Amino acid sequence: MNKRAVGTEYEEKAAKKLSMLGYKIIEKNFYCKGGEIDIIARNEGYLCFIEVKYRFDESEGDPLEAVDLRKIKRICKCAVYYLTKNGYAETTPVRFDVVAILGEEIKVIKNAFDYI
């Protein structure tokens, strides 16, 4: 199975977990010139931009380590584009969450980072 297929499989698992936790999925794999946002959803009054990271086991490192400053900047840039493109007000409450999948364990980290 190629990397993209594996990524899609685990993004689907993440979306199911998020739905179970009360997130309303709006969009998956939003692409723009600056990058991609894996999942966009509503939760607790926030518009959430969600990054999904998967690692087979700890030998590949913690999935959260892959959400580095460069990745955060790309996600924030895409989020701004998404908000503008879709006519959201500047006052729209947003949150950046991460779904970290290690093996079969799925963790949802709310407000994993702030807008940069």
PASEBA-1860 file (N, C-alpha, C; in nm, 3 decimals):
! residues 116
1> MNKRAVGT> 0.085/-0.118/0.000/0.000/0.000/0.000/0.090/0.125/0.000 ~ 0.060/0.221/-0.087/0.144/0.341/-0.094/0.110/0.437/0.020 ~ 0.196/0.537/0.038/0.180/0.633/0.148/0.047/0.707/0.144 ~ 0.003/0.746/0.025/-0.122/0.822/0.013/-0.241/0.736/0.055 ~ -0.239/0.608/0.015/-0.347/0.517/0.052/-0.350/0.494/0.203 ~ -0.232/0.479/0.263/-0.223/0.463/0.408/-0.275/0.590/0.477 ~ -0.234/0.705/0.427/-0.279/0.832/0.484/-0.430/0.845/0.478 ~ -0.487/0.809/0.365/-0.633/0.817/0.348/-0.704/0.724/0.446
9> EYEEKAAK> -0.650/0.604/0.463/-0.710/0.506/0.556/-0.713/0.563/0.699 ~ -0.603/0.622/0.742/-0.597/0.672/0.879/-0.671/0.805/0.895 ~ -0.682/0.882/0.790/-0.765/1.003/0.796/-0.912/0.964/0.813 ~ -0.953/0.854/0.750/-1.090/0.805/0.767/-1.113/0.758/0.911 ~ -1.014/0.688/0.968/-1.025/0.645/1.108/-1.034/0.767/1.200 ~ -0.955/0.867/1.171/-0.957/0.991/1.250/-1.093/1.057/1.241 ~ -1.149/1.065/1.120/-1.279/1.128/1.100/-1.388/1.054/1.178 ~ -1.382/0.922/1.180/-1.480/0.843/1.256/-1.468/0.871/1.405
17> KLSMLGYK> -1.345/0.876/1.454/-1.322/0.906/1.596/-1.375/1.045/1.630 ~ -1.344/1.142/1.545/-1.390/1.279/1.568/-1.543/1.286/1.570 ~ -1.607/1.217/1.477/-1.753/1.214/1.473/-1.809/1.155/1.602 ~ -1.746/1.050/1.652/-1.790/0.989/1.778/-1.777/1.088/1.895 ~ -1.683/1.180/1.884/-1.659/1.279/1.990/-1.744/1.406/1.970 ~ -1.831/1.406/1.871/-1.921/1.518/1.851/-1.879/1.621/1.747 ~ -1.770/1.596/1.677/-1.728/1.686/1.569/-1.821/1.665/1.450 ~ -1.853/1.774/1.381/-1.931/1.765/1.257/-1.833/1.793/1.142
25> IIEKNFYC> -1.802/1.690/1.069/-1.705/1.701/0.960/-1.766/1.784/0.846 ~ -1.692/1.886/0.805/-1.735/1.973/0.695/-1.665/1.936/0.565 ~ -1.535/1.909/0.577/-1.456/1.884/0.457/-1.332/1.803/0.493 ~ -1.287/1.722/0.396/-1.164/1.645/0.413/-1.070/1.682/0.300 ~ -0.942/1.682/0.329/-0.838/1.706/0.229/-0.860/1.834/0.150 ~ -0.866/1.945/0.223/-0.878/2.076/0.159/-0.739/2.117/0.112 ~ -0.726/2.136/-0.019/-0.598/2.175/-0.079/-0.601/2.321/-0.120 ~ -0.488/2.387/-0.100/-0.468/2.520/-0.156/-0.322/2.529/-0.199
33> KGGEIDII> -0.286/2.639/-0.257/-0.149/2.656/-0.309/-0.043/2.629/-0.201 ~ -0.072/2.668/-0.078/0.026/2.655/0.029/0.032/2.522/0.100 ~ -0.062/2.432/0.071/-0.060/2.303/0.139/-0.196/2.240/0.149 ~ -0.218/2.165/0.257/-0.341/2.088/0.274/-0.383/2.087/0.420 ~ -0.514/2.084/0.441/-0.569/2.061/0.574/-0.644/1.928/0.565 ~ -0.609/1.835/0.654/-0.665/1.700/0.647/-0.816/1.698/0.670 ~ -0.861/1.763/0.777/-1.003/1.763/0.811/-1.042/1.902/0.862 ~ -1.158/1.948/0.817/-1.217/2.072/0.869/-1.351/2.031/0.930
41> ARNEGYLC> -1.374/2.074/1.054/-1.496/2.032/1.124/-1.542/2.142/1.219 ~ -1.664/2.125/1.269/-1.718/2.213/1.374/-1.722/2.133/1.503 ~ -1.683/2.200/1.614/-1.688/2.137/1.745/-1.690/2.245/1.853 ~ -1.784/2.234/1.943/-1.793/2.323/2.058/-1.790/2.471/2.019 ~ -1.856/2.505/1.909/-1.862/2.644/1.864/-1.742/2.691/1.785 ~ -1.647/2.603/1.761/-1.526/2.638/1.686/-1.529/2.576/1.546 ~ -1.466/2.645/1.454/-1.432/2.587/1.325/-1.293/2.528/1.345 ~ -1.281/2.397/1.332/-1.155/2.329/1.365/-1.081/2.286/1.239
49> FIEVKYRF> -0.955/2.318/1.236/-0.864/2.274/1.131/-0.780/2.164/1.193 ~ -0.790/2.043/1.137/-0.736/1.926/1.203/-0.629/1.858/1.117 ~ -0.515/1.838/1.178/-0.404/1.765/1.115/-0.405/1.623/1.169 ~ -0.391/1.525/1.079/-0.386/1.384/1.119/-0.245/1.333/1.095 ~ -0.186/1.274/1.199/-0.052/1.216/1.186/-0.055/1.073/1.237 ~ 0.001/0.982/1.157/0.003/0.839/1.189/0.145/0.786/1.192 ~ 0.173/0.701/1.288/0.298/0.626/1.294/0.263/0.482/1.329 ~ 0.328/0.387/1.263/0.303/0.245/1.286/0.339/0.206/1.429
57> DESEGDPL> 0.457/0.254/1.472/0.500/0.228/1.610/0.598/0.337/1.651 ~ 0.647/0.328/1.776/0.735/0.433/1.829/0.871/0.440/1.762 ~ 0.910/0.336/1.689/1.040/0.339/1.620/1.043/0.449/1.514 ~ 0.925/0.489/1.467/0.915/0.596/1.368/0.898/0.733/1.435 ~ 0.899/0.734/1.569/0.881/0.859/1.643/0.736/0.883/1.678 ~ 0.714/0.979/1.764/0.580/1.017/1.806/0.514/1.094/1.692 ~ 0.388/1.064/1.661/0.321/1.137/1.552/0.317/1.288/1.576 ~ 0.310/1.330/1.701/0.304/1.473/1.731/0.433/1.546/1.692
65> EAVDLRKI> 0.545/1.475/1.693/0.673/1.536/1.655/0.673/1.580/1.509 ~ 0.587/1.519/1.428/0.581/1.553/1.286/0.507/1.685/1.260 ~ 0.440/1.736/1.362/0.371/1.864/1.348/0.467/1.972/1.399 ~ 0.563/2.004/1.312/0.667/2.100/1.348/0.625/2.241/1.307 ~ 0.711/2.337/1.334/0.680/2.477/1.306/0.649/2.501/1.158 ~ 0.723/2.436/1.070/0.701/2.451/0.926/0.560/2.403/0.890 ~ 0.520/2.288/0.944/0.387/2.232/0.918/0.278/2.322/0.976 ~ 0.300/2.373/1.095/0.203/2.462/1.160/0.181/2.587/1.074
73> KRICKCAV> 0.288/2.645/1.023/0.276/2.764/0.938/0.195/2.735/0.813 ~ 0.217/2.618/0.753/0.142/2.580/0.632/-0.007/2.563/0.663 ~ -0.036/2.497/0.775/-0.176/2.476/0.813/-0.243/2.611/0.837 ~ -0.176/2.700/0.908/-0.234/2.833/0.937/-0.259/2.911/0.809 ~ -0.166/2.904/0.717/-0.181/2.974/0.589/-0.301/2.919/0.512 ~ -0.315/2.789/0.509/-0.430/2.726/0.442/-0.560/2.762/0.512 ~ -0.558/2.768/0.645/-0.678/2.802/0.721/-0.725/2.943/0.686 ~ -0.632/3.037/0.678/-0.667/3.174/0.641/-0.728/3.176/0.501
81> YYLTKNGY> -0.669/3.103/0.409/-0.723/3.096/0.273/-0.864/3.036/0.274 ~ -0.884/2.928/0.349/-1.015/2.864/0.359/-1.120/2.962/0.412 ~ -1.086/3.032/0.520/-1.179/3.127/0.581/-1.217/3.238/0.483 ~ -1.118/3.289/0.414/-1.141/3.398/0.316/-1.223/3.347/0.199 ~ -1.183/3.235/0.143/-1.250/3.177/0.026/-1.397/3.148/0.055 ~ -1.427/3.107/0.178/-1.562/3.067/0.213/-1.642/3.175/0.285 ~ -1.587/3.297/0.291/-1.661/3.411/0.342/-1.685/3.414/0.493 ~ -1.600/3.349/0.568/-1.614/3.353/0.714/-1.570/3.489/0.767
89> AETTPVRF> -1.635/3.535/0.871/-1.599/3.662/0.934/-1.465/3.648/1.007 ~ -1.395/3.760/1.021/-1.267/3.759/1.094/-1.285/3.717/1.239 ~ -1.406/3.730/1.290/-1.434/3.697/1.430/-1.472/3.551/1.451 ~ -1.471/3.472/1.343/-1.506/3.330/1.354/-1.408/3.261/1.449 ~ -1.459/3.196/1.554/-1.369/3.125/1.645/-1.312/3.000/1.578 ~ -1.180/2.992/1.574/-1.114/2.877/1.512/-1.024/2.807/1.614 ~ -0.999/2.681/1.585/-0.911/2.602/1.672/-0.831/2.507/1.583 ~ -0.709/2.481/1.624/-0.622/2.389/1.551/-0.601/2.265/1.636
97> DVVAILGE> -0.655/2.153/1.589/-0.646/2.026/1.661/-0.555/1.930/1.584 ~ -0.506/1.830/1.655/-0.425/1.725/1.593/-0.481/1.590/1.637 ~ -0.494/1.499/1.541/-0.526/1.361/1.573/-0.397/1.283/1.553 ~ -0.346/1.228/1.664/-0.221/1.151/1.661/-0.257/1.003/1.671 ~ -0.215/0.926/1.572/-0.244/0.784/1.571/-0.111/0.709/1.579 ~ -0.097/0.631/1.686/0.022/0.548/1.707/-0.025/0.404/1.714 ~ 0.007/0.328/1.608/-0.047/0.192/1.598/-0.197/0.202/1.582 ~ -0.271/0.148/1.679/-0.417/0.155/1.676/-0.472/0.254/1.778
105> EIKVIKNA> -0.384/0.320/1.854/-0.426/0.418/1.955/-0.448/0.554/1.888 ~ -0.565/0.612/1.912/-0.599/0.741/1.852/-0.618/0.844/1.962 ~ -0.540/0.952/1.956/-0.552/1.062/2.052/-0.594/1.187/1.977 ~ -0.690/1.259/2.035/-0.732/1.386/1.979/-0.681/1.496/2.072 ~ -0.597/1.584/2.021/-0.543/1.694/2.099/-0.610/1.823/2.052 ~ -0.698/1.875/2.136/-0.768/2.000/2.103/-0.675/2.117/2.128 ~ -0.687/2.218/2.043/-0.607/2.340/2.057/-0.458/2.305/2.067 ~ -0.412/2.221/1.975/-0.274/2.172/1.978/-0.171/2.283/1.954
113> FDYI> -0.213/2.385/1.881/-0.124/2.500/1.860/-0.208/2.621/1.828 ~ -0.149/2.738/1.841/-0.218/2.864/1.813/-0.181/2.913/1.674 ~ -0.264/3.002/1.624/-0.238/3.065/1.495/-0.107/3.142/1.502 ~ -0.025/3.123/1.401/0.106/3.193/1.396/0.099/3.303/1.294
END
